[in-house]
Amino acid sequence: MFLCLLWSNLRQRQLADYILM
């Protein structure tokens, strides 16, 4: 559960960085 949440947060941040670029 915790790992899933962490992965989701990391993925969301990566997606945000991609959009910003």
ChimeraX attribute file (.defattr): number of C-alpha atoms within 10 A of each C-alpha:
attribute: neighborCount
match mode: 1-to-1
recipient: residues
	/A:1	6
	/A:2	7
	/A:3	8
	/A:4	9
	/A:5	10
	/A:6	11
	/A:7	12
	/A:8	12
	/A:9	12
	/A:10	12
	/A:11	12
	/A:12	12
	/A:13	12
	/A:14	12
	/A:15	12
	/A:16	11
	/A:17	10
	/A:18	9
	/A:19	8
	/A:20	7
	/A:21	6
